[in-house]
Amino acid sequence: MTGLEIGFVSLIGMVVLIYAGMHVGVALTLLSFIGVFAIKGRYVVASKLLAQAAADSIANHIFGVVPLFVLMGLLVSHSDIGKDTFDVANRMFHRIKGGLGIATVAANAIFAAITGISIASAAVFTKVAVPEMLRLGYTPRFSVGVVAGSSVLGMLIPPSLLLILYGFLAEESVGALFIAGVIPGILLSIAYGLAIVVMAHRFPAFVGGGDSHMAASAEMGWGEMLAKMAPIVSLIVIVLGGIYGGFFTPTDAGAVGALGALLLALGKRKLTLAGFWKVLVETGHVTVSISFLIISASIYTRMLALSGVPQWLIGSIESAGLGFTGFLVIYIIIVLVMGTVLDSTSIMLIVLPLVLPIVTGFGADLIWFGIVTIIAVEIGLLTPPLGIAVYVIKSTLDDDRISLGDIFAGAAPFAAIMVLVLIAVVLLPELSLALL
């Protein structure tokens, strides 16, 4: 077999193994080893590639950004900051029809700026927002749908674990990716808010709420609102302001943010010794998982380069005369389809080693392409049959009256809005590059 044939066989084998239930990192590593051995015909070469790729891929202090931002996000999610944010947003929007949905989006956007984990947002606001919306007469589908839809902001608004992962895979600046995610994240938040207002007036049967939007929320003066928001805003300003202002590297900002989140959790007396240990263990689990995926993706990339598959794809696209626009449309469609059966991280690990050389060959901006990729893969969090955010909400809610179908139906309008925002970012690259 030629190297090209071996490369394509490995791609088919990867699909088979992942669908059979094998962990994506294990599948990538196994097939990469077998592929290099088949191409070079020497066990020693394949073994050394594994060792060298593992050392090169994460032997850099910048990888400290992963555990630090994960630790910050988990500490924030354990300290009731999400509830404080929701209470303030509810007070601000409670007089608008559909206001509680807008409050959920606003609170999720702020929460995203200090966590970077969509799943954490989905779990927190399922507990905080859904019971309150149901109590005030909003329909179950809308209540869970708005939480599912707004939870994806955690992976677009910086800091974001997916942006960090993309930065490592594409060898681009994590700080620049964080800056590029600001405007698209704000745009998606505003689009969600406007859509909720339109749905509340044009499709009241879907939203519900009746006249409850005019009911006074819990009385909260400006002083109390400022007291609740000051710690959150301070943490956002310190972490993101430090990165954007050039005072911190992303790794430094992660350390400062983790310390700030720890102080906030201790100050709110929500963090016990047992809870802190649980946070540390969970941080370790997430960090090891991400590091292993990065290593496996690095090995996979090197195997593909040896096989010649990326070069063949570039030549095929050029000879077909598709151009960059045609390639981008096909790429987005493939990612959206993959999002129905795979999680966001797996999609990026599978497709990016193949497409990044093509994007570079066309001379496209990899920062902009990263934002396009993140939005596209995040749509998969809301689409059946996998829809990880939907499953997190279902397990967190623990309410048999609300089925998985209800959550998917409620999230459908928000997935559609994400598609529109994706199109806007594709057509107007300056939305992601204006602040750079």
C-alpha positions in Angstrom: 0.0 0.0 0.0 1.1 3.6 -0.7 1.4 6.2 2.0 -1.7 7.9 0.7 -3.7 4.6 0.8 -2.6 4.0 4.4 -3.6 7.5 5.3 -7.2 7.0 4.0 -7.5 3.6 5.6 -6.5 5.2 8.9 -9.3 7.8 8.4 -11.9 5.0 7.8 -10.5 3.0 10.7 -10.8 6.1 13.0 -14.5 6.5 12.1 -15.2 2.8 12.8 -13.3 2.8 16.1 -15.0 6.0 17.4 -18.4 4.7 16.4 -17.6 1.4 18.2 -17.1 3.4 21.4 -13.3 3.8 21.6 -12.0 7.0 23.2 -11.0 9.4 20.4 -7.6 10.0 21.9 -6.9 6.2 22.0 -8.2 5.8 18.5 -6.0 8.6 17.1 -2.9 7.3 18.9 -3.4 3.7 17.9 -4.0 4.4 14.3 -1.2 6.9 14.1 1.3 4.3 15.4 0.0 1.7 13.0 0.0 4.1 10.1 3.6 5.2 10.7 4.7 1.6 11.1 3.0 0.7 7.8 4.5 3.7 6.0 8.1 3.4 7.3 8.1 -0.4 8.0 10.0 0.0 11.2 8.7 -0.4 14.7 11.5 1.8 16.1 10.5 4.8 14.0 6.9 4.5 15.0 7.8 4.3 18.7 10.1 7.3 18.5 7.4 9.3 16.7 5.1 8.6 19.6 7.7 9.7 22.2 8.8 12.8 20.3 5.3 14.0 19.5 4.3 13.6 23.2 7.3 15.6 24.3 7.0 18.3 21.6 3.2 18.8 21.9 2.9 19.8 25.5 6.5 20.6 26.6 5.8 24.3 26.9 4.9 26.4 29.9 1.9 27.9 28.0 0.1 24.6 28.6 -0.3 25.7 32.2 -3.2 27.8 30.9 -5.3 24.7 30.7 -5.4 23.6 34.4 -5.5 27.2 35.6 -8.5 28.3 33.6 -10.2 25.0 34.4 -9.6 25.5 38.1 -10.9 29.1 37.8 -14.1 28.0 36.1 -14.8 25.2 38.5 -14.2 27.4 41.5 -16.6 30.0 40.1 -19.3 27.3 39.4 -19.1 26.2 43.0 -19.4 29.6 44.6 -23.0 30.7 43.6 -21.7 33.4 41.3 -24.0 32.2 38.6 -27.0 32.7 41.0 -25.9 36.2 41.8 -25.5 37.1 38.1 -29.0 35.7 37.3 -30.6 37.6 40.2 -29.2 40.9 39.0 -30.1 40.2 35.3 -33.6 39.2 36.4 -34.0 42.5 38.2 -32.9 44.4 35.2 -35.1 42.7 32.6 -38.1 41.5 34.5 -40.4 44.1 33.0 -39.7 43.0 29.4 -41.9 40.3 27.9 -39.7 37.2 27.9 -37.4 39.1 30.3 -36.5 36.1 32.3 -35.1 34.4 29.2 -33.1 37.5 28.4 -31.9 37.5 32.0 -30.7 33.9 31.5 -28.8 34.8 28.3 -27.2 37.9 30.0 -26.2 36.0 33.1 -24.8 33.2 30.9 -22.7 35.7 28.9 -21.2 37.1 32.1 -20.7 33.7 33.6 -19.0 32.6 30.4 -16.4 35.4 30.8 -15.1 33.8 33.9 -15.6 30.0 33.3 -15.0 29.1 29.6 -16.8 25.8 30.0 -20.2 25.4 28.3 -21.1 22.3 30.3 -20.6 24.2 33.6 -22.9 26.9 32.4 -25.6 24.4 31.4 -25.4 22.7 34.8 -25.5 25.9 36.9 -28.3 27.7 35.1 -30.4 24.5 34.9 -30.5 24.7 38.7 -30.8 28.5 38.9 -33.0 29.7 36.0 -35.2 26.8 35.0 -37.2 26.5 38.3 -37.7 30.2 38.4 -39.0 30.3 34.8 -41.3 27.4 35.4 -42.6 29.1 38.5 -43.5 32.2 36.6 -45.4 30.3 33.9 -42.8 30.0 31.1 -43.2 26.8 29.1 -40.9 23.9 30.0 -39.5 23.7 26.4 -38.6 27.4 26.4 -37.2 27.3 29.9 -34.7 24.5 29.1 -34.1 25.7 25.6 -32.9 29.1 26.6 -30.5 27.6 29.1 -29.2 25.1 26.5 -28.8 27.8 23.9 -27.1 30.3 26.1 -24.8 27.7 27.6 -22.8 27.6 24.3 -21.6 31.1 25.0 -19.1 29.6 27.4 -17.0 28.2 24.6 -17.1 31.4 22.5 -16.8 34.3 24.9 -13.2 34.1 26.3 -11.7 32.5 28.2 -12.7 29.3 26.4 -11.2 25.8 26.5 -12.1 25.2 22.9 -10.2 28.4 21.9 -7.2 27.2 23.9 -7.4 23.8 22.2 -7.6 25.4 18.8 -4.7 27.6 19.6 -2.5 24.6 20.4 -3.6 22.6 17.3 -3.2 25.6 14.9 -0.1 26.9 16.7 -1.8 30.3 17.0 -1.8 32.8 19.9 -4.3 31.9 22.6 -4.5 35.6 23.6 -5.3 36.6 20.0 -8.0 34.0 19.8 -9.5 35.3 23.1 -9.7 38.8 21.7 -11.2 37.5 18.4 -14.0 35.8 20.3 -15.3 38.9 22.0 -17.4 40.5 19.3 -18.9 37.3 17.9 -19.7 36.3 21.5 -21.4 39.6 22.2 -23.2 39.4 18.8 -24.6 36.0 19.6 -25.8 37.1 23.0 -27.6 40.1 21.5 -29.1 37.9 18.8 -30.4 35.6 21.4 -32.0 38.5 23.4 -33.7 40.0 20.3 -35.0 36.5 19.3 -36.5 36.0 22.7 -38.3 39.3 22.5 -39.6 38.4 19.0 -40.7 34.9 20.1 -42.4 36.3 23.3 -44.6 38.6 21.1 -45.1 36.5 18.0 -45.1 33.0 19.5 -46.4 33.4 23.0 -47.5 29.8 23.2 -43.9 28.6 22.8 -42.5 31.1 25.4 -45.3 31.2 27.9 -45.0 33.5 30.9 -48.3 35.2 30.4 -48.4 38.4 32.4 -45.8 37.2 34.8 -43.2 39.3 33.0 -44.7 42.3 34.7 -44.5 40.8 38.1 -42.0 42.4 40.3 -38.9 40.4 40.9 -37.4 40.2 44.3 -36.7 43.8 45.4 -33.1 44.6 44.9 -31.7 48.1 45.2 -28.8 49.5 43.1 -26.5 49.1 46.1 -27.3 45.4 46.4 -27.0 44.9 42.7 -23.6 46.5 42.7 -22.5 44.4 45.7 -23.5 41.2 43.9 -21.8 42.2 40.6 -18.7 43.9 41.8 -16.7 40.6 42.5 -17.7 39.1 39.1 -16.9 42.3 37.1 -13.6 42.7 39.0 -12.5 39.2 38.1 -13.5 39.7 34.4 -11.6 43.0 34.3 -8.5 41.6 35.9 -8.3 38.4 33.8 -9.4 39.6 30.4 -8.2 43.2 30.9 -4.8 41.9 31.8 -4.6 39.8 28.6 -5.9 42.5 26.3 -3.9 45.2 28.0 -0.7 43.2 27.6 -0.1 42.9 31.3 -0.5 39.2 31.5 0.2 36.3 29.2 -2.9 33.9 29.0 -1.0 31.6 31.5 -0.4 34.4 33.9 -4.0 35.5 33.6 -5.2 31.9 34.4 -3.1 32.0 37.6 -4.5 35.3 38.6 -8.0 34.3 37.8 -7.7 31.0 39.7 -6.5 32.9 42.8 -9.3 35.5 42.4 -11.9 32.7 42.0 -10.6 31.0 45.1 -10.8 34.2 47.1 -14.4 34.8 45.9 -15.4 31.2 46.8 -13.9 31.6 50.3 -15.4 35.0 50.7 -18.9 33.7 50.0 -18.3 30.7 52.3 -19.4 28.3 49.7 -16.2 26.2 49.5 -15.6 23.5 52.1 -12.4 21.5 52.4 -14.1 18.5 50.8 -15.5 20.7 48.0 -12.1 22.2 47.3 -10.6 18.7 47.1 -13.4 17.8 44.6 -12.6 20.8 42.5 -8.9 20.0 42.5 -9.5 16.4 41.5 -11.9 17.4 38.7 -9.4 20.0 37.5 -6.8 17.2 37.3 -9.2 14.9 35.4 -10.1 17.6 32.8 -6.4 18.7 32.4 -5.2 15.2 31.9 -7.9 14.5 29.4 -7.2 17.6 27.4 -3.4 17.0 27.5 -3.9 13.5 26.2 -6.1 14.7 23.4 -3.5 17.3 22.4 -0.8 14.6 22.4 -2.9 12.2 20.3 -3.8 15.0 17.8 -0.1 15.9 17.4 0.8 12.3 16.6 -2.1 12.0 14.2 -1.0 15.2 12.4 2.5 13.9 11.9 1.2 10.6 10.6 -1.1 12.3 8.1 1.8 14.5 6.9 3.9 11.4 6.3 1.0 9.7 4.4 0.5 12.7 2.1 -3.2 13.0 2.7 -3.3 16.8 3.3 -1.2 17.4 0.2 -3.5 15.3 -1.9 -6.5 17.1 -0.5 -5.0 20.5 -1.4 -4.2 19.3 -4.9 -7.7 17.9 -5.4 -9.4 21.1 -4.2 -7.2 23.2 -6.5 -7.8 20.9 -9.5 -11.6 20.9 -8.9 -11.6 24.7 -9.0 -13.7 24.9 -5.8 -11.7 27.9 -4.4 -11.7 28.8 -0.8 -15.4 29.6 -0.7 -16.4 26.2 -2.0 -14.0 24.5 0.4 -15.3 26.6 3.4 -18.9 25.7 2.6 -18.1 22.0 2.4 -16.1 22.2 5.6 -18.8 23.9 7.6 -21.4 21.3 6.3 -19.2 18.4 7.4 -18.6 19.9 10.8 -22.3 20.5 11.3 -23.1 16.9 10.3 -20.4 15.6 12.6 -21.8 17.7 15.4 -24.9 15.5 15.4 -22.9 12.4 16.6 -19.6 13.7 18.1 -18.6 16.1 20.8 -16.9 19.4 20.0 -13.4 18.3 21.0 -13.5 15.1 19.0 -14.6 17.0 15.9 -11.7 19.5 16.2 -9.2 16.7 16.7 -10.4 14.8 13.7 -10.8 17.6 11.1 -8.3 20.3 12.0 -5.1 18.3 11.2 -6.6 17.7 7.7 -7.9 21.2 6.9 -5.4 23.5 8.5 -2.8 22.9 5.8 -5.5 23.6 3.2 -6.6 26.9 5.0 -2.9 27.9 5.2 -2.5 27.1 1.5 -5.3 29.5 0.6 -3.8 32.2 2.7 -6.8 32.6 5.0 -6.5 34.0 8.5 -6.3 31.2 11.0 -7.6 33.3 13.8 -10.8 34.0 11.9 -11.0 30.4 10.8 -10.8 29.4 14.5 -13.8 31.5 15.4 -15.7 30.0 12.5 -14.8 26.5 13.6 -15.7 27.1 17.3 -19.2 28.4 16.3 -19.8 25.5 13.9 -18.8 22.8 16.4 -20.7 24.4 19.2 -23.9 24.1 17.3 -23.5 20.4 17.8 -24.0 20.9 21.6 -27.7 21.6 20.7 -28.4 19.1 17.9 -29.7 15.5 18.2 -28.9 12.8 18.8 -25.8 13.6 20.9 -26.2 17.2 22.0 -24.0 17.1 25.1 -25.5 20.3 26.6 -29.0 18.8 26.3 -28.0 15.7 28.1 -26.3 17.7 30.9 -29.5 19.7 31.4 -31.6 16.6 31.4 -29.4 14.9 34.1 -29.1 18.1 36.2 -32.8 18.9 36.0 -34.0 15.4 37.1 -37.6 16.1 36.1 -39.4 13.3 34.3 -42.0 15.8 33.0 -39.4 17.3 30.7 -38.0 14.8 28.1 -34.9 15.0 26.0 -37.2 15.7 23.0 -38.5 18.8 24.8 -35.0 20.1 25.5 -34.0 19.5 21.8 -37.2 21.3 20.6 -36.6 24.2 23.0 -33.0 24.6 21.9 -33.8 24.4 18.1 -34.5 28.2 17.7 -31.2 29.0 19.4 -29.3 26.5 17.2 -30.8 28.3 14.2 -29.7 31.7 15.5 -26.2 30.3 15.9 -26.2 29.3 12.2 -27.2 32.9 11.3 -24.3 34.3 13.4 -22.0 31.8 11.8 -22.9 33.0 8.4 -22.4 36.6 9.5 -18.9 35.8 10.8 -18.0 34.0 7.6 -19.2 36.9 5.4 -17.8 39.6 7.7 -14.3 38.4 8.9 -13.9 41.8 10.6 -16.4 40.8 13.3 -13.7 38.5 14.7 -10.6 40.5 13.6 -11.6 44.1 14.4 -10.0 44.1 17.9 -6.7 42.6 16.8 
